[in-house]
Amino acid sequence: MSADTETIGSGSAPAEPVASSGAAGSVVSPFAAGSVVSPFANDLPVIEITEAALETVLSIRAGEDNPDELGLRIEITGSRGSEYTYDLSFDEISNAVADDQLIEASGVTVIVPAETVEKLRGSVLDLPRTAGQGGLVIRNPNRPDPLAGIDLDLEGTIAEQVEQLLEQAINPSLAAHGGFASLVGVDESNNVYVKMGGGCQGCSASALTLAEGIKRQIKDLVPDVLDVIDATDHQAGENPFYK
């Protein structure tokens, strides 16, 4: 399961956020090469564009009418599972409205609608890392709230509440990647042990998904939980700490 990338094709195709080339002294996105800056820094750029991606964008724009009048518009249009969905297109810069954010990125103006800005902050527009794969990718450290619009009424023991949360809210999001999360057990200190399975098992992003998403959701909605521990690599079987 890839939690931070999505391939986008040329032209008006679903896309992810763009990154603007950072100005001198600016904080670099955590996805930029060699960066060690925290993804929680308040002054991260909205988006950065790698040199390779910029070359692709400019090449595609050159085939449009009046290319110098066009900006690259990036908008988050919704979500699919644990990732945002995007629309990427060229639009006349003069069509930008007052609350759009305009980002100058080495020869191209990126237009980001106000509602997309914070959801996109810290992203990088790049080429795919897989050889031979076309299009562009946006690596976005932000995630949609999988509980938005879901009315949960959790009842019972801690284990029962966690099971309900996994079934009703968390696993439907993970299913987009062919994955799921399951409850291993709850110990006497109210630590909850969860493991990832299906398409999430063995994925490099699964630990991040559990740490940043599932853990937060469980602790927010089941307040008696002390901690959520990733048991993905633990073998199934009897464990004296589980009850």
BELJO-V344963 format. One record per pair of residues at least 24 apart in sequence whose ideal C-beta (glycine too) atoms are under 10 Angstrom apart, sorted by the first residue. I is the first residue (numbers start at 1). GAP is how many residues later the second one is. If there is no record, write none. Layout:
i->I gap->GAP
i->I gap->GAP
This chain:
i->1 gap->80
i->1 gap->81
i->1 gap->82
i->1 gap->173
i->1 gap->175
i->1 gap->176
i->1 gap->177
i->1 gap->178
i->1 gap->195
i->1 gap->197
i->1 gap->198
i->1 gap->199
i->1 gap->200
i->1 gap->201
i->1 gap->202
i->1 gap->203
i->1 gap->204
i->1 gap->205
i->1 gap->208
i->2 gap->81
i->2 gap->135
i->2 gap->137
i->2 gap->175
i->2 gap->197
i->2 gap->201
i->2 gap->202
i->2 gap->203
i->3 gap->78
i->3 gap->79
i->3 gap->80
i->3 gap->136
i->3 gap->137
i->3 gap->138
i->3 gap->140
i->3 gap->174
i->3 gap->197
i->3 gap->200
i->3 gap->201
i->3 gap->202
i->3 gap->203
i->3 gap->205
i->3 gap->206
i->3 gap->209
i->3 gap->210
i->4 gap->27
i->4 gap->78
i->4 gap->79
i->4 gap->119
i->4 gap->120
i->4 gap->133
i->4 gap->134
i->4 gap->135
i->4 gap->136
i->4 gap->137
i->4 gap->138
i->4 gap->139
i->4 gap->201
i->4 gap->204
i->4 gap->205
i->5 gap->26
i->5 gap->78
i->5 gap->119
i->5 gap->121
i->5 gap->123
i->5 gap->124
i->5 gap->125
i->5 gap->131
i->5 gap->132
i->5 gap->133
i->5 gap->134
i->5 gap->135
i->5 gap->200
i->6 gap->74
i->6 gap->77
i->6 gap->78
i->6 gap->79
i->6 gap->80
i->6 gap->122
i->6 gap->129
i->6 gap->130
i->6 gap->131
i->6 gap->132
i->6 gap->133
i->6 gap->134
i->7 gap->120
i->7 gap->121
i->7 gap->123
i->7 gap->126
i->7 gap->127
i->7 gap->128
i->7 gap->129
i->7 gap->130
i->7 gap->131
i->8 gap->66
i->8 gap->78
i->8 gap->79
i->8 gap->80
i->8 gap->117
i->8 gap->120
i->8 gap->126
i->8 gap->127
i->8 gap->128
i->8 gap->129
i->8 gap->130
i->9 gap->51
i->9 gap->79
i->9 gap->125
i->9 gap->126
i->9 gap->127
i->10 gap->46
i->10 gap->47
i->10 gap->49
i->10 gap->50
i->10 gap->53
i->10 gap->78
i->10 gap->124
i->10 gap->125
i->10 gap->126
i->11 gap->49
i->11 gap->52
i->11 gap->53
i->11 gap->77
i->11 gap->78
i->11 gap->79
i->12 gap->61
i->12 gap->75
i->12 gap->76
i->12 gap->77
i->12 gap->78
i->12 gap->79
i->13 gap->73
i->13 gap->74
i->13 gap->75
i->13 gap->76
i->13 gap->122
i->13 gap->123
i->14 gap->63
i->14 gap->64
i->14 gap->66
i->14 gap->71
i->14 gap->72
i->14 gap->73
i->14 gap->74
i->15 gap->57
i->15 gap->58
i->15 gap->59
i->15 gap->60
i->15 gap->61
i->15 gap->62
i->15 gap->70
i->15 gap->71
i->15 gap->72
i->15 gap->73
i->15 gap->74
i->15 gap->110
i->15 gap->120
i->15 gap->121
i->15 gap->122
i->15 gap->123
i->16 gap->31
i->16 gap->58
i->16 gap->60
i->16 gap->67
i->16 gap->68
i->16 gap->69
i->16 gap->70
i->16 gap->71
i->16 gap->72
i->16 gap->104
i->16 gap->107
i->16 gap->108
i->16 gap->109
i->16 gap->110
i->16 gap->120
i->16 gap->121
i->16 gap->122
i->16 gap->123
i->16 gap->124
i->17 gap->29
i->17 gap->30
i->17 gap->31
i->17 gap->57
i->17 gap->58
i->17 gap->59
i->17 gap->67
i->17 gap->69
i->17 gap->71
i->17 gap->93
i->17 gap->95
i->17 gap->99
i->17 gap->100
i->17 gap->102
i->17 gap->103
i->17 gap->104
i->17 gap->105
i->17 gap->106
i->17 gap->107
i->17 gap->108
i->17 gap->121
i->17 gap->122
i->17 gap->123
i->17 gap->125
i->18 gap->28
i->18 gap->29
i->18 gap->30
i->18 gap->31
i->18 gap->35
i->18 gap->36
i->18 gap->39
i->18 gap->54
i->18 gap->55
i->18 gap->56
i->18 gap->68
i->18 gap->70
i->18 gap->85
i->18 gap->87
i->18 gap->90
i->18 gap->92
i->18 gap->93
i->18 gap->94
i->18 gap->102
i->18 gap->105
i->18 gap->106
i->18 gap->107
i->18 gap->108
i->18 gap->118
i->18 gap->120
i->19 gap->26
i->19 gap->27
i->19 gap->28
i->19 gap->29
i->19 gap->30
i->19 gap->31
i->19 gap->34
i->19 gap->35
i->19 gap->55
i->19 gap->84
i->19 gap->86
i->19 gap->91
i->19 gap->101
i->19 gap->103
i->19 gap->104
i->19 gap->105
i->19 gap->106
i->19 gap->107
i->19 gap->119
i->19 gap->120
i->19 gap->121
i->20 gap->25
i->20 gap->26
i->20 gap->27
i->20 gap->28
i->20 gap->29
i->20 gap->34
i->20 gap->81
i->20 gap->82
i->20 gap->83
i->20 gap->84
i->20 gap->85
i->20 gap->86
i->20 gap->88
i->20 gap->89
i->20 gap->90
i->20 gap->92
i->20 gap->103
i->20 gap->104
i->20 gap->105
i->21 gap->24
i->21 gap->26
i->21 gap->27
i->21 gap->28
i->21 gap->29
i->21 gap->30
i->21 gap->33
i->21 gap->82
i->21 gap->83
i->21 gap->84
i->21 gap->85
i->21 gap->86
i->21 gap->87
i->22 gap->26
i->22 gap->27
i->22 gap->83
i->23 gap->81
i->27 gap->95
i->28 gap->94
i->28 gap->96
i->29 gap->92
i->29 gap->93
i->29 gap->94
i->29 gap->95
i->29 gap->110
i->29 gap->111
i->29 gap->112
i->30 gap->92
i->30 gap->94
i->30 gap->109
i->30 gap->111
i->31 gap->91
i->31 gap->92
i->31 gap->93
i->31 gap->95
i->31 gap->107
i->31 gap->108
i->31 gap->109
i->31 gap->110
i->32 gap->90
i->32 gap->92
i->32 gap->94
i->32 gap->107
i->33 gap->91
i->33 gap->93
i->35 gap->89
i->37 gap->85
i->38 gap->84
i->39 gap->82
i->39 gap->83
i->39 gap->102
i->39 gap->103
i->39 gap->173
i->40 gap->82
i->40 gap->101
i->41 gap->80
i->41 gap->81
i->42 gap->79
i->43 gap->78
i->44 gap->77
i->44 gap->78
i->44 gap->79
i->44 gap->97
i->45 gap->58
i->45 gap->60
i->45 gap->75
i->45 gap->76
i->45 gap->77
i->45 gap->78
i->45 gap->79
i->46 gap->28
i->46 gap->55
i->46 gap->57
i->46 gap->64
i->46 gap->66
i->46 gap->70
i->46 gap->71
i->46 gap->72
i->46 gap->73
i->46 gap->74
i->46 gap->75
i->46 gap->76
i->46 gap->77
i->47 gap->25
i->47 gap->27
i->47 gap->54
i->47 gap->56
i->47 gap->58
i->47 gap->63
i->47 gap->65
i->47 gap->69
i->47 gap->70
i->47 gap->73
i->47 gap->74
i->47 gap->75
i->47 gap->76
i->47 gap->77
i->47 gap->78
i->47 gap->91
i->47 gap->93
i->48 gap->55
i->48 gap->57
i->48 gap->62
i->48 gap->74
i->48 gap->75
i->48 gap->76
i->48 gap->77
i->48 gap->78
i->48 gap->91
i->49 gap->54
i->49 gap->56
i->49 gap->57
i->49 gap->58
i->49 gap->59
i->49 gap->61
i->49 gap->74
i->49 gap->75
i->49 gap->76
i->49 gap->77
i->49 gap->87
i->49 gap->89
i->50 gap->74
i->50 gap->75
i->50 gap->76
i->50 gap->77
i->50 gap->86
i->50 gap->89
i->51 gap->55
i->51 gap->75
i->51 gap->76
i->52 gap->73
i->52 gap->74
i->52 gap->75
i->52 gap->84
i->53 gap->52
i->53 gap->71
i->53 gap->72
i->53 gap->73
i->53 gap->74
i->53 gap->83
i->53 gap->84
i->53 gap->85
i->54 gap->51
i->54 gap->52
i->54 gap->53
i->54 gap->54
i->54 gap->71
i->54 gap->72
i->55 gap->52
i->55 gap->72
i->56 gap->69
i->56 gap->70
i->56 gap->71
i->56 gap->78
i->56 gap->79
i->56 gap->80
i->57 gap->31
i->57 gap->33
i->57 gap->48
i->57 gap->50
i->57 gap->51
i->57 gap->53
i->57 gap->68
i->57 gap->79
i->58 gap->48
i->58 gap->49
i->58 gap->50
i->60 gap->30
i->60 gap->76
i->61 gap->29
i->61 gap->46
i->61 gap->47
i->63 gap->27
i->64 gap->26
i->65 gap->25
i->66 gap->26
i->67 gap->41
i->68 gap->25
i->68 gap->39
i->69 gap->24
i->69 gap->25
i->69 gap->26
i->69 gap->40
i->70 gap->24
i->70 gap->25
i->70 gap->38
i->70 gap->39
i->70 gap->41
i->71 gap->24
i->71 gap->25
i->71 gap->29
i->71 gap->31
i->71 gap->32
i->71 gap->33
i->71 gap->34
i->71 gap->37
i->71 gap->38
i->71 gap->39
i->71 gap->40
i->71 gap->41
i->72 gap->31
i->72 gap->33
i->72 gap->36
i->72 gap->37
i->72 gap->38
i->72 gap->39
i->72 gap->40
i->72 gap->53
i->73 gap->27
i->73 gap->36
i->73 gap->37
i->73 gap->38
i->73 gap->39
i->73 gap->40
i->73 gap->43
i->74 gap->29
i->74 gap->36
i->74 gap->37
i->74 gap->38
i->74 gap->39
i->74 gap->42
i->74 gap->46
i->74 gap->49
i->74 gap->51
i->74 gap->64
i->75 gap->25
i->75 gap->36
i->75 gap->37
i->75 gap->38
i->75 gap->40
i->75 gap->41
i->75 gap->44
i->75 gap->45
i->76 gap->36
i->76 gap->37
i->76 gap->39
i->76 gap->40
i->76 gap->41
i->76 gap->42
i->76 gap->43
i->76 gap->44
i->76 gap->62
i->76 gap->64
i->76 gap->66
i->76 gap->68
i->77 gap->39
i->78 gap->66
i->79 gap->40
i->79 gap->64
i->79 gap->65
i->79 gap->66
i->79 gap->67
i->79 gap->69
i->79 gap->94
i->79 gap->97
i->80 gap->64
i->80 gap->93
i->80 gap->96
i->80 gap->97
i->81 gap->62
i->81 gap->63
i->81 gap->65
i->81 gap->91
i->81 gap->92
i->81 gap->93
i->81 gap->94
i->81 gap->95
i->81 gap->96
i->81 gap->97
i->81 gap->98
i->82 gap->61
i->82 gap->62
i->82 gap->64
i->82 gap->88
i->82 gap->91
i->82 gap->92
i->82 gap->93
i->82 gap->94
i->82 gap->95
i->82 gap->97
i->82 gap->118
i->82 gap->123
i->82 gap->127
i->82 gap->130
i->82 gap->131
i->82 gap->132
i->83 gap->55
i->83 gap->57
i->83 gap->59
i->83 gap->60
i->83 gap->61
i->83 gap->90
i->83 gap->93
i->83 gap->94
i->84 gap->32
i->84 gap->35
i->84 gap->36
i->84 gap->39
i->84 gap->54
i->84 gap->56
i->84 gap->58
i->84 gap->59
i->84 gap->60
i->85 gap->59
i->86 gap->30
i->86 gap->33
i->86 gap->34
i->86 gap->37
i->86 gap->52
i->86 gap->54
i->87 gap->26
i->87 gap->29
i->88 gap->37
i->88 gap->47
i->88 gap->48
i->88 gap->50
i->118 gap->24
i->119 gap->24
i->119 gap->25
i->141 gap->67
i->141 gap->71
i->143 gap->30
i->143 gap->65
i->143 gap->66
i->143 gap->69
i->143 gap->70
i->143 gap->73
i->144 gap->29
i->144 gap->69
i->145 gap->24
i->145 gap->28
i->145 gap->68
i->145 gap->71
i->145 gap->72
i->146 gap->24
i->146 gap->25
i->146 gap->26
i->146 gap->27
i->146 gap->28
i->146 gap->67
i->146 gap->68
i->146 gap->71
i->147 gap->26
i->147 gap->70
i->147 gap->73
i->147 gap->74
i->152 gap->65
i->152 gap->69
i->154 gap->67
i->154 gap->68
i->157 gap->29
i->157 gap->65
i->157 gap->67
i->157 gap->86
i->158 gap->25
i->158 gap->28
i->158 gap->32
i->158 gap->33
i->158 gap->34
i->158 gap->60
i->158 gap->64
i->158 gap->65
i->158 gap->66
i->158 gap->67
i->158 gap->68
i->158 gap->85
i->159 gap->24
i->159 gap->26
i->159 gap->27
i->159 gap->33
i->159 gap->63
i->159 gap->83
i->159 gap->84
i->160 gap->26
i->160 gap->62
i->161 gap->25
i->161 gap->31
i->161 gap->57
i->161 gap->60
i->161 gap->61
i->161 gap->62
i->161 gap->63
i->161 gap->64
i->162 gap->24
i->162 gap->30
i->162 gap->31
i->162 gap->32
i->162 gap->52
i->162 gap->55
i->162 gap->56
i->162 gap->59
i->162 gap->60
i->162 gap->63
i->162 gap->66
i->164 gap->57
i->164 gap->58
i->165 gap->49
i->165 gap->52
i->165 gap->53
i->165 gap->55
i->165 gap->56
i->165 gap->57
i->166 gap->28
i->166 gap->48
i->166 gap->51
i->166 gap->52
i->169 gap->45
i->169 gap->48
i->169 gap->52
i->170 gap->24
i->170 gap->39
i->170 gap->40
i->170 gap->43
i->170 gap->44
i->170 gap->47
i->170 gap->48
i->171 gap->26
i->171 gap->27
i->171 gap->43
i->173 gap->36
i->173 gap->40
i->173 gap->41
i->173 gap->44
i->174 gap->24
i->174 gap->25
i->174 gap->26
i->174 gap->32
i->174 gap->35
i->174 gap->39
i->174 gap->40
i->175 gap->24
i->177 gap->26
i->177 gap->28
i->177 gap->29
i->177 gap->32
i->179 gap->24
i->179 gap->27
i->179 gap->30
i->181 gap->25
i->181 gap->28
i->181 gap->29
i->181 gap->32
i->181 gap->33
i->181 gap->37
i->181 gap->49
i->181 gap->51
i->182 gap->49
i->182 gap->50
i->182 gap->54
i->183 gap->35
i->183 gap->48
i->183 gap->59
i->184 gap->45
i->184 gap->46
i->184 gap->47
i->184 gap->48
i->184 gap->50
i->184 gap->52
i->184 gap->55
i->184 gap->58
i->185 gap->44
i->185 gap->46
i->185 gap->54
i->185 gap->56
i->185 gap->57
i->185 gap->58
i->186 gap->36
i->186 gap->38
i->186 gap->39
i->186 gap->40
i->186 gap->55
i->186 gap->56
i->186 gap->57
i->187 gap->39
i->187 gap->40
i->187 gap->42
i->187 gap->52
i->187 gap->53
i->187 gap->54
i->187 gap->55
i->187 gap->56
i->188 gap->52
i->188 gap->53
i->188 gap->54
i->188 gap->55
i->189 gap->36
i->189 gap->37
i->189 gap->38
i->189 gap->52
i->190 gap->32
i->190 gap->34
i->190 gap->35
i->190 gap->36
i->190 gap->37
i->191 gap->34
i->191 gap->35
i->191 gap->36
i->191 gap->37
i->191 gap->38
i->191 gap->50
i->191 gap->51
i->192 gap->26
i->192 gap->27
i->192 gap->30
i->192 gap->32
i->192 gap->33
i->192 gap->34
i->192 gap->35
i->192 gap->36
i->192 gap->37
i->192 gap->39
i->193 gap->34
i->193 gap->35
i->193 gap->36
i->193 gap->37
i->193 gap->38
i->193 gap->39
i->193 gap->41
i->193 gap->46
i->193 gap->48
i->193 gap->49
i->194 gap->24
i->194 gap->34
i->194 gap->35
i->194 gap->36
i->194 gap->37
i->194 gap->38
i->195 gap->34
i->195 gap->35
i->195 gap->36
i->195 gap->37
i->195 gap->38
i->195 gap->39
i->195 gap->41
i->196 gap->34
i->196 gap->35
i->196 gap->36
i->196 gap->37
i->197 gap->35
i->200 gap->32
i->201 gap->31
i->201 gap->32
i->202 gap->30
i->202 gap->31
i->203 gap->29
i->206 gap->24
i->206 gap->26
i->207 gap->25
i->207 gap->26
